[in-house]
C-alpha cells in the first residue's frame, strides 16, 4: 500500500519534470501504438483466415480425384464409395476442362466445370454467390459464369456465348476446338479469382460435347469434415477407389495462400512485439533519470525507515504502470478500430474509387475477427516486458546511500 502511494506521488510530481515527463509519455505512447497496431493487424489476419476457411474453402474442391488418362467409369458407384469413407461428408462428380468463352469476337480463358446441378450444393457453397438462375435449376444449354468474365466480355444474363473446348481426342493436333453454345443464366459474384475464371454448365452438356457416356467423368470431388485434415482424408479415402487417379486437396491449390497468412501472422507478432519492447525499455531511460532526480527523496525515505523492498516495489510499480496505461489504452483503441475496420476500408475505397484487393485475393474487402486469446497474450507479454524493464532502475533506487546524498546536500 505504501509503495502504491509513493509511486502515485512520484508520478504526479514527475509531470512537472519537463524532459523526464516527455520521455515517459513518449514511451507510454509507443506501447499504446504498438498494442493498437498489433490488435488491428492480428484481427485482419484472423479475418482473412476465417474467410479462407468459410468462404474460399467452401467453394474450391477440398478433396478431388482426377483421372490421368481415360475418364472415370460408373461415377455414381465411386461417389457412394467415397461417401462411406471416414472424414468424407459428401461427394459428387465433375468434368473439369480448360476452355475459352467467346462473345462477339472477344475471348476469355476459363475453368469450365460440368456439374450435377442437384448435387453440387453438397460439396460447394458456390450457390450462395450466384445471381440469377440458381444452380439446381441450371438446364442444358445454359451456363453460369463469373462476374469478372462477364465484365471482361461485356456479357449480361440472357446473352448467348460460345464455349470453346480443346479437341483432345482428335488425331489431328490442329483440330478445331469443340463448340458449345450456351445462354448466360447466372453470374458468380464471390469476388477474387473465382469470379475471373469459373464457368459452370450441367454435367450432361459437357458429356455430350466431349463424347462421354452418362457414367463417365474426369473428376470426383469430396467435402470433408475437417478442412485442415483434407490431405490425410484424401489419401485415406482414395485407397478405397478401384481407379487409378491423381489425389489432390486444397493444400495443393490454395495451401500457399494459407501458409502466407500464417507467415504474415508470425512476422506481425515479431515486428510489433519488438516495437513494444523498444517502447517498454525506453521506460528504463526515464526511470533511471527519475531515480537520479529523486535521490534526495529516496534518501529521506530510507532515513525514515523505508526498507529496500519498499523502494524497489515503488519504482517497479512505476514502470509497470506506465506500460500498463499504454497497453490498456492501445487495447481499447485497437479493438475499436478492429471492429470498425471493414467499414473504414469500405469508406476509403468509396472515396478513392480504387480497391487494391479487387481481383487479387479471394475477397475484395478487409475482414476482421477479434480473438480474445491474442489480446490476452499480447497484454501478458507487454506487462512481462514492462516488469523486466523496470527491474534495473528499481534496483538502482535501492542502492541510494542516504549519507552520501544528504551529506553532499
N, C-alpha and C positions, 0 to 999 in steps of 0.2 A: 504493500500500500504506500509506504514511504517512497519507494523507487518510482512508483507511478506519479506521485505528487511532485517529486523533484524533476522527473522527466518533463512533466507538463509545464512547470515553471521555467525550465531551461528553454523549451520550445517557444514559449511566449516571449521570453527575453531575447531569444535569437532573432526574432522578427525585426528587431531594431539593428541587428548587425548586418550592415549592407552586403558585403561580398559573401560572407558565410551564408546569410539568408538566401541570397541569389543562387548560390551553388546548390544549396539544399533543395530549393524549389525546382531548379533545373533537373536535378536527379529524380525528384518525385515525378516531374513531368515526363521524363524519359521512361520511367517504369509504367506510368499511365498509358503513354502512347504505345509502348511495347505490348502491354496486355491487350489493349484495344485492337491493335493490328493482328495479334495472334488469334484472338477470338474470331475476328471477321474472316481472316484467311482460312482458319480451320472450318468455320461454318460453311464457307463457299466450297471448300474441298469435300466436306461431308455431303453437301447438296449435290455435287457432281457425282459422287459415289452412289448416292441414293437414286439419282436419276438414271445412272448407268444400269443399276440392278432392276429398278422398277419400270423403266421406260425402254431403254435400248435392248436390254437382255430379254425383255418380254416380247420383242419383235423379231430380232435376229435369231437364227437357229441356235438353240442351246446345245443340242447334240444332233449331228447329221451323219448319215451313212451314204456314201456316193459310189455308184457303180463305176469301176475304172474303164471297162470296155463295153460289154453288152448291157442292155437295160436289165434292171431287177425284175424278175418274173413274180407273178402272183403276189402283188404288193399287199393285198388285204390280209393274207396269211402272215406276212412278215410284220405287219403292223400289230397284229394280235400277239405275235411272239414278243415284240418289244414291250408292249403294254403289260405283259406278265412278268417283266424283269424288275428287280428291286431298284427303287430310285426313279423309275420312269413313271411319270404321271399320265402322259398320253402321247400318242404318236399318229403320224399321218404320212402320206406320200406326196412327192412333188416331182416336177420336171424343172430343172434349172438350166437355163441357157443364156449365153451372151447374145444380145440381139441389138438391132437398131430400130428406133422409132422414127418414122418418116412422115412429115406433114408439109405439103406444098413445097417440096424440094429441100426442106431443112431436115437434117438428121441429128439424132441424139442417141448415144450409146446407153444401153440399159441392161439391167439384170432382169431377165424375163422369167417369171415363175408361173408354172402351171400348177394350180392348187385345187384341192377338193373343197368347193365353197362351203359346204355344210359341216366340214370337219376342221377347217383351218383355224377357227377360233379356239380350238382345244390346245393348240401349240403356239399360238401367237395372239397378241393383243393389238395387232395392226388395225383391226376394225374400229378401235376407239379413235383413230386418227383419220378415218375415211370420211370425206364429204361427198354426198350424192348417194348413188346406189351402194347399199351395204353388201359385204362380201357374200353372205348366204344367198342373196338374191341375184348374184352375178350369173349371167347367162352366156351360152356360146355366142360368139360374135361381139362380145363386149370386153373391155379392158379397163382396169383401174391403174392409173399412173401417178407417179409422184408429182407434187405441185411444182417442184423445180424443173421437171421435164416439161410440164405444161407451160410454164413461163418461158422456157428456152424456145419451145416450138410455137408459142403463142396459140396454144390449143385450149379450148373450153369444153366443158361437158356437153356431149351431143355431137361433137366433131368426129369424123372418121379418120383414122390413122392407119398407116401401113407398118406392120411388124416384120422386119427382115431378119431371118434366121439362117445361119450358115448351113449349107447342104453337106454335112459331114459324110453322108453315106454314098455320095456320088463318086464314081470312078474318076471323074474329071475334077482336078483340084481347082479349076477355074469356073466350075459350075455356078450358075446364078443362084443367089440365095432364095430360100423358100419364103413366100409372102403370105402373111395372114392379115386380112383386113378386119379391123375391129372398131367399134364405136366407143369413145371415151364415156364410161358410165359413172366414174367417180375419181376423186383426187385424194392422194395421201398427203395430209398436211401435218406431218410429225415434226419437221424441222431437221436440219442436218443432212447428212449424206443419203439417208434413206429417201428423202424427197427428190434427190437428184438422180437416183439410179434405179429405183424399183418400179416394176410393172407387173400386174397380176392378171392372169387370164384363167378361165376354167381348165382343169386338167385335160378334159376330153378334147378341147380345141387344140392343144399342143400335141396330144397323142395322134390326132388325125393329121396334123401338119407334118410331124416327124415320121409318120408311118408306123407308130407303135400300136400294139394291141391294147385293149382296155385294161389289162392287168399288168402292163409294163410301165415302169417309171425310171427316172435316173437317180432319184434320191429318196431316202426315208428320213424323216425328221421326228425328233422326240423332245418333249418338255420334261424337265427333271424336277425333283422335289427340292434339291439344293443346288443352286447355280454354281456355287464355289466348289462343288464336288463333281462338276459336269464331266471333266475329263475321266475321272475314275469310273463314273457311272457309264459313260460312253464305251469305255474299253470293256467293262464287265458285261454290259448288255449286248455289245456287239458279238461276243463269243457265242451267243445263242443263235445268231443268224447263220443259215447254211450257205449264204452267198459270200463271194469274195468282194469286200467293199473297203473303201477308204473310210477310216473312222476319224471324225473331227468333232471339235466342240468350239464354243465361243472363245476359248482361250487362244485358239489359233487365229481367229479373225479379229477379235476385239481385245485380246489379252494385253497387247501393247498399251492400249489406252488405259486399262486398269492399272498396269504397272506404272504408267506415267503419273496417275493420280496418287498412288502410294509414294512414289519418289518425291513428288511435289510436297506431300504432307511431311515427309521426313526433312526436306530442305527447309520448309517453313518453320518447323519445330526448332531446328538447329539455329537458323539465322536469327529468328526473333528471340529465342532464349539467350543468344549471345548479346543481342541488343539490351535485353532486360538485365543481363548480368553486368554489362558495362555500366548501365544506369544505376544498378544496385551498388556496385563497387565505387561509383562516384560519390556515394554517400560517405565512404571511408574518408575521402579528402575533406569534406565539410565537417565530419565529426572529429577528425584529427585537429583541424583548425579550431573547432569549438572547445576541445579538451584543453588546448593551449590557452584559449581565451578565458576559460573558466577555471584555470589553475587555482586562483585565489579562492573561489567559491568551494572548490573541491578540498582545498587545504583547511578551510574553516569547518566544513562538514566533518572532516577527519578529526580535527581537534575537539569537535563536539561529540565525538564518539561513533561516528558513522563507520561501519565496517566496510572492508574492501568489497564484499559481496553486494552491499547496497549500492556502492559507487558503480560497480561493474554492471549490475542489472539496470541501473538508471540509464547509462549510456547505451547499453544493448537495446533497451526498450526504445530509446530514441531512434536508432537505425531501423528497427523493425516497424516502428510507427510511420516513419517517412515512406518506406517501401510499401507498407500496408495501405496507406492512404492512396498512393499512386495506383496500386494493384486494384483496389476496390473501385476507384473512380474509372480506371481503364476497363474493368469488367462491366460496369454499368453502361459506359459509352459503347463498348464493343458489342454487348448484347443488343442494345437499342439499334445500332447500325446493322448488325447481322439480321435482325428480324425484318428490317425495312429495306435491305439492300436489293431485293428483286424489284421493288417499286422505284428505288433510286436509279437503278440501271435502266429501267423502262423509261423513266422521265428523261434520263440523259440521252438515250438513243433517239427519243422523240424530238429532242432539240437539235441533235446533230445530224439526223437522217442517215446515220451510218452505224450499222450493227456489226461490231468486229467478230461476233460469234456466228453470223449468218453463213451457212454453207460450210462451216469449218468443223464444228463439233456436232454431237448428236442432239443438242438442244440449242436454241437461239435466244436464250435468256439466262440470267445469272441466278442459279438456285442457291438456297441457303438452308442449312439444317443445324440447329444447335444441339450438340451432345454435351450434356452437363458433366460427364466424366472428364472431357477435355478441359473444361473450365476448372474443375476441382484440382486436376493435376497441375494446371498452369499456376493456380493460386498457391498450391503447396510448394511448387518449385520456386516461385518468386519469394515466398516467405523464407524458405530454406536459404536462398542466396542472400537475402537481407540479414538473416541471423549470422551467416558466415562473414559477411561484410562488416558486421558490427562488432565482431569479437576483438579485433586488434585495437580499435580506438577505445573500446570499453576496458580492455586490459591495460592500455596505456594510462587511462584515467586512474586506475588503482595504484600506479607507480608514482603518483604525485607525492613528493615529500613536503609535508607542511612546514617543517623547519626551514628548508631552503626557500620555499615560496614566500612565506610570511616574513622570514628573516631578511630577504632581499627587499621586501616591501618596506 
